[in-house]
Amino acid sequence: MNEAVSNLEGLLREALAPVEPPEALVERLEGTLMSITEMAVDELEAWELSAMRDPRNWARPAAAVVVGGAAAGALVILRARRRAHASPGGVAGVRDGAERTLRDLSRETRKLLGNR
């Protein structure tokens, strides 16, 4: 019985081991998020302030803000995670890793906001 439980635990540990996604998938996701962000920015740039008087015209810009903001936020997190995984860590480097992650998040946010 004990051997069966040990075998089951080993199989579960092996099956549930974290798997890194392929680099092509990460790059494709990053490209998609970047294009969504750019389309949202373009939509907001094309919107005329004179149309703000009529609430029926608010749907597209509001959707652009929500979708573009979500895509930009996901892009910032994705890039920060990629940098965090690239650098070695450990128990001693937890504080350094957290500081580096915060710096990466602010740098990526400035990049996205500074592009337009």
Phi, psi and omega in degrees: 000314181297323179292322179294319178294317179297318178295318179297317178298318178297318178295318178295318179298318180291320182288328184260015178294140180297142180236128177281137178290155178298149182299325180297323178295317180296316180294320178295319178296317179297318178297319179295315179297322179294319180292323176297317178299315180295320178296321178294319178295317178299320178297318180290325178293326182282345183285134181267138180294335179294336179283353183289343180293329183260114182298340178294339181270002184276346187296312183295313178295323178296318177296321179296321179294314183293309183292316180295320178294319178295317179294319179295319178296317178295323179294319178298314181294319180299314180292322179293321178295321180297318179292323180293323180286334182285333182264139180291150182231222182136179181295321181290335184263015182295314180295315178298321178295320179294318178296317179296320179296317178296319177297318180296317178299316180291322179295315181293323178295317177297323178299313182294318180284332181279342181293333184243000000 
